[in-house]
């Protein structure tokens, strides 16, 4: 990425913000350290000077002015290096001993403490230094001044300021460097995702985001994007499949409808016209049923907010459906056997649940009539209510059981039987709407369809009962 563009990125601005925060933190830390050092040095100097003043005052009481003068002379010998200030003065402030030539002029003072300036040799140069000393009044109106200059504190203060400045420079420099490197790495991952999205937008719908395997947030983002793209690709494939199936399955009834209407307009007898119109009406009804089924699936997939939930007793629901389909089953020579092992009540829309069982039973009668018997069961498994419809027909191969749940999918061997391929997709949509599991299995021979609901209502313990309808 070009540098000007990089400097304009939010990532660099974030790194710069962090560097500024680090700088403020370093400056604050340096300030606190400096203040603490000043306080500790001042306290230590005060205690040292007080101790020295008390010691010298005791020397004066024991040995008098002459004895104290000898002690001070020893303290200020030229060959001794130190920052101490000593001055013994008479009653008129005349200097008697020490390293000051005159008593300091009255300036700023805090009780017995005096602040003044002195000249001293520092590294071979005469410099004016600040000093702080305590004034002790001795017996016979003698005066003692004991203190220290600020040269040691000045050196420490200078060293601390230099160290703090260098620390701030290093901190800011490292912060910017680390921020720059981290930003480049961060932007590199973002750019990789952007390049992948550009390729996908350019038509490479099968391309996916690279996953480094580190498990970081970029990997999780790439995995989520890849999963989303896979879902979109499946949806697009499903749309193409539905479009192909609609074209295939609706072309025939539309052609028959057109031919029938053309026949009605042709030079034909009254009976032929009537039959052609009746066939056209039948084809129109079939088309309307197709679109009604599509709308029903769309409504079921729209969400649970559109249904009115109420307790539905599955045993009674199954009996109603079996009674409705018994005449149709008898015409096909099929017996219906209903078994209700125990009460099973779920929360849902009774009309939609009725549609589920009706579609399953209709499919079983259409494609499993050769077996002569269809079993419908209502029971509980692990406390969960379930409905089972099992026929003894040809069944559905395992490889096709997921595919037949898609819209307009009809297996080749079933295309001779009237149907539009929307029954099982509608069952799937309604089952999903009720948080139920739809499972297609092998009845050996035939197809076994199981719809298992979550347990919502517990009617209490009751004795199992079996009901059979034929």
Helices and strands as residue ranges (DSSP letters): H 3-7, H 10-75, E 84-89, E 95-98, E 109-110, E 113-122, E 125-137, G 139-141, E 143-149, H 151-201, H 217-265, H 270-302, G 304-306, E 310-313, H 314-331, E 335-340, E 345-348, H 350-367, G 369-371, E 373-381, E 384-390, G 398-400, G 403-405, G 412-414, H 423-433, E 437-442, E 447-452
